[in-house]
Amino acid sequence: MSEATIDRTINRTNAAAHDMAHQVGDAANQAGAAVREAGRKIGAAASDLGQHAYRKGADATQDVARRVEEQPLSAVMVAAGIGFVAGLLFSRR
């Protein structure tokens, strides 16, 4: 092989390595962007889920408060029953 052929082969190899490095960098940038977008979507979904859970909890609290106002004796009896059962369970060591 002549020296010119070896030089051309080295130059082509260097150019190919340079192109591959750029392609790998571009792929890494695209992967990073995809991960960031997925993280943003997950964060938004988690926020929506948290807001939904908060609303459901607030609705349940209002429902319980309304029922206690409508039937205070029943509410006291239920609370006493729950307390009695909890006392039995915790007193058995």
Secondary structure, DSSP 8 states (H G I E B T S, - for coil): --HHHHHHHHHHHHHHHHHHHHHHHHHHHHHHHHHHHHHHHHHHHHHHHHHHHHHHHHHHHHHHHHHHHH-HHHHHHHHHHHHHHHHHHHH--
